[in-house]
């Protein structure tokens, strides 16, 4: 799946979540902020915050289950006999202990791509999964660097932070879309709700789409910041050179990722995505690998 399609589906999923909530609320006329004499801004803000944050928290809570199903992750038994699986589990176990983290669930998904991801609603209910391609093509030091990066995401609480940020964005998208829709449609203005309800609904969906795109720029910007922090944390956990070697290895393999593994919902969780530049970088969840490597080399 190319970059444009991934961004389209990312935006589409978030837009559909907010839109579905809006349709359900409209169908059942659950709009407590609307009164016969206008709107209550405070009630509208509380209403949008509850629904916007609620959807994000539900997504976070089921993130581990969804990731395992979408990527076909097979969890590793602590007493695995396979040498590669055993080594992977023990490496994560040592790194998790060093990072003062509970032991996460460990898994492997079958894919030619060289990649890994971490997800989960809490540190105690987290998952670290690596591709079979990563285990086949990377050496032990590179694998250790990748795992340290993913465990740093868990230690930093990045999954929770990103869910909270997306929830705030969703809430403001719902709030601003409705305020502008009410102003332009005239619905709910003055006594007895003058204006067209149909135009109010149309403007609401239109503004939700526009604001979702703008809000996604904030989410992607923050996601790129968290990748730099995870690289720095991975360098402390596994060693600076091992983290650099891991990123150098990804730089060689990421452009060759198999298209069928590029599921938009999982891309932001992975350690790397194909490099973007120019305006496309604004819609990228990860900084270019060249920048990440350069930043690590600059650190003393």
C-alpha positions in Angstrom: 0.0 0.0 0.0 1.6 3.3 -1.0 2.0 6.3 1.3 -1.1 8.2 0.0 -3.3 5.3 0.6 -2.0 4.8 4.2 -2.6 8.4 5.0 -6.1 8.3 3.4 -7.1 5.2 5.5 -5.6 6.7 8.7 -7.7 9.8 8.2 -10.7 7.8 7.0 -10.7 5.6 10.1 -10.6 8.5 12.5 -13.2 10.4 10.5 -15.5 7.4 10.4 -15.2 7.0 14.2 -16.2 10.6 14.8 -18.9 10.5 12.1 -20.4 7.2 13.3 -20.7 8.7 16.8 -22.3 11.8 15.2 -24.8 9.7 13.2 -25.8 7.7 16.2 -26.2 10.8 18.4 -28.3 12.5 15.7 -30.5 9.4 15.1 -31.4 9.1 18.7 -31.4 12.9 19.1 -28.9 12.7 21.9 -27.7 16.3 21.8 -28.1 17.7 25.4 -26.3 20.9 24.5 -29.1 22.0 22.2 -32.0 23.8 23.8 -35.1 25.5 22.4 -33.3 28.8 22.8 -29.8 28.0 21.5 -26.8 26.0 22.6 -24.9 25.6 25.9 -21.2 25.8 25.1 -20.1 24.2 28.3 -22.4 21.3 27.9 -21.3 20.9 24.2 -17.6 20.8 25.3 -18.2 18.2 28.0 -20.3 16.2 25.6 -17.6 16.2 22.9 -14.9 15.5 25.4 -16.7 12.4 26.7 -17.4 10.9 23.3 -14.0 11.9 21.7 -11.9 10.6 24.6 -14.2 7.6 25.0 -13.5 6.3 21.5 -9.8 6.8 21.9 -9.7 4.9 25.2 -11.7 2.0 23.8 -9.2 1.8 20.9 -6.3 1.8 23.3 -7.9 -0.9 25.5 -8.3 -3.3 22.6 -5.1 -2.3 20.8 -3.2 -5.4 21.8 -6.0 -7.8 20.6 -6.5 -5.9 17.3 -2.7 -5.8 16.6 -2.4 -9.5 17.1 -5.4 -10.3 14.9 -4.4 -7.9 12.1 -0.8 -9.0 11.9 -1.3 -12.6 12.7 1.0 -12.5 15.8 1.9 -15.8 17.4 2.8 -15.4 21.0 5.9 -17.1 22.4 5.8 -19.4 25.3 8.3 -18.6 28.0 9.5 -22.2 27.7 9.8 -22.2 23.9 12.1 -24.9 22.5 12.9 -23.1 19.3 16.4 -21.4 19.7 15.4 -18.1 18.0 12.2 -17.8 19.9 14.0 -18.6 23.2 16.7 -16.1 22.5 14.1 -13.4 21.6 12.2 -14.0 24.8 15.3 -14.0 27.0 16.6 -10.8 25.3 13.3 -9.0 26.0 13.3 -10.4 29.5 16.7 -9.0 30.3 16.0 -5.6 28.7 12.6 -5.3 30.5 14.3 -6.0 33.8 16.9 -3.4 33.1 14.2 -0.9 32.2 12.2 -1.8 35.4 9.3 -3.0 33.3 6.9 -5.9 33.8 7.6 -8.7 31.3 5.5 -7.9 28.2 3.8 -10.5 26.0 6.2 -11.5 23.2 5.2 -12.4 19.7 6.3 -13.0 16.1 4.4 -12.3 13.0 5.2 -13.9 9.7 6.3 -11.3 7.2 9.3 -10.6 4.9 9.5 -7.0 6.2 12.2 -6.1 8.8 10.1 -4.4 11.5 8.7 -4.6 15.0 6.1 -2.9 17.1 4.9 -2.4 20.7 1.4 -1.8 21.9 -1.0 -2.3 24.8 -3.1 -0.3 27.2 -0.8 -0.5 30.2 2.8 -1.5 31.0 1.4 -4.7 32.5 -0.7 -5.6 29.4 1.8 -4.7 26.7 3.0 -6.6 23.6 6.3 -6.5 21.8 6.1 -8.2 18.4 8.8 -8.7 15.7 8.6 -9.8 12.1 10.1 -13.1 11.1 12.0 -11.1 8.5 13.7 -9.1 11.2 14.9 -12.2 13.0 16.2 -13.7 9.8 18.0 -10.6 8.4 19.3 -8.7 11.5 22.2 -9.7 13.7 21.9 -10.1 17.5 23.1 -6.5 18.3 20.7 -5.0 15.8 17.8 -7.0 17.1 18.7 -5.9 20.6 18.6 -2.3 19.5 15.2 -2.7 18.0 13.8 -4.4 21.1 15.3 -1.7 23.3 13.5 1.0 21.2 10.2 -0.8 21.5 10.5 -1.4 25.3 11.3 2.3 25.7 8.0 3.1 24.0 6.3 1.0 26.8 8.4 2.6 29.5 7.5 6.1 28.3 3.8 5.3 28.1 3.7 6.3 24.5 0.7 4.2 23.6 -1.4 5.9 26.4 -0.1 9.3 25.5 -0.9 8.9 21.8 -4.4 7.7 22.6 -5.0 10.7 24.9 -3.7 13.0 22.2 -6.0 11.4 19.6 -8.9 11.7 22.1 -8.3 15.4 22.6 -8.1 15.9 18.8 -11.3 14.0 18.3 -13.1 16.0 21.0 -12.0 19.3 19.6 -12.9 18.2 16.1 -16.4 17.4 17.3 -16.7 20.6 19.2 -15.4 23.0 16.6 -17.3 21.3 13.8 -20.6 21.7 15.7 -20.0 25.3 16.7 -19.2 26.4 13.1 -22.1 24.3 11.7 -24.5 25.9 14.1 -23.3 29.4 13.2 -23.4 28.8 9.5 -26.7 26.9 9.4 -28.5 29.2 11.9 -29.8 26.1 13.6 -30.2 26.5 17.3 -29.8 30.3 17.1 -32.4 32.4 18.8 -35.8 31.2 20.0 -37.2 27.9 18.9 -34.2 26.7 16.9 -34.4 28.7 13.7 -32.5 27.4 10.6 -32.1 24.2 8.7 -31.3 21.0 10.6 -30.2 19.4 7.3 -27.6 22.1 6.6 -26.4 21.8 10.2 -25.7 18.1 9.7 -24.0 18.7 6.3 -21.7 21.4 7.8 -20.9 19.3 10.8 -19.6 16.4 8.6 -17.8 18.8 6.3 -16.0 20.5 9.2 -15.2 17.2 10.9 -13.4 16.1 7.8 -11.4 19.3 7.5 -10.5 19.5 11.2 -9.6 15.8 11.3 -6.9 16.5 8.6 -5.6 19.5 10.6 -5.7 17.5 13.8 -3.8 14.6 12.3 -0.9 17.0 11.6 -0.6 17.5 15.4 -0.8 13.7 16.0 1.9 12.9 13.4 4.2 15.7 14.7 4.0 14.3 18.2 4.5 10.8 16.9 7.8 11.8 15.3 8.9 13.4 18.6 8.3 10.2 20.5 10.4 8.2 18.0 13.4 10.4 18.7 12.8 9.8 22.4 12.5 6.1 22.0 15.7 6.0 20.0 17.5 7.8 22.8 16.0 5.5 25.4 16.9 2.5 23.3 20.5 3.7 23.2 20.6 3.9 27.0 19.1 0.5 27.3 21.0 -1.5 24.7 24.0 0.7 24.0 24.3 3.7 21.6 26.1 1.7 18.9 23.6 -1.1 18.9 20.8 1.4 18.5 22.6 3.1 15.6 23.3 -0.3 14.0 19.6 -1.2 14.3 18.6 2.0 12.6 21.2 1.5 9.9 19.9 -2.1 9.3 16.3 -0.7 9.1 17.5 1.9 6.6 18.7 -0.9 4.3 15.5 -3.0 4.6 12.5 -0.8 5.2 12.2 0.4 1.5 11.8 -3.3 0.6 8.8 -3.9 3.0 6.1 -6.2 1.6 3.0 -4.1 0.6 0.6 -6.6 2.2 2.1 -5.9 5.6 1.5 -2.1 5.4 -1.7 -2.0 7.4 -2.5 1.7 8.2 -3.8 1.0 11.7 -0.5 -0.7 12.7 2.0 1.6 10.9 2.3 4.2 13.6 3.2 1.4 16.1 6.2 0.1 14.1 9.8 1.1 14.6 10.0 2.5 11.1 8.1 3.3 7.9 9.3 4.1 4.4 11.1 7.5 4.4 9.1 10.6 3.3 10.2 14.1 2.5 8.7 17.5 1.9 5.1 18.0 2.6 4.6 14.2 2.8 6.7 14.2 6.0 4.0 16.2 7.7 1.8 13.1 7.5 4.5 10.7 8.5 4.4 9.0 12.0 8.2 8.5 11.9 11.1 10.9 11.1 13.5 9.9 8.3 15.9 7.2 9.4 18.8 9.4 8.3 17.7 12.1 10.8 17.3 9.6 13.6 20.8 8.1 13.0 22.3 11.6 12.8 20.6 12.7 16.1 21.9 9.6 17.9 25.5 10.1 16.7 25.4 13.7 17.9 24.5 12.6 21.4 27.4 12.3 23.8 
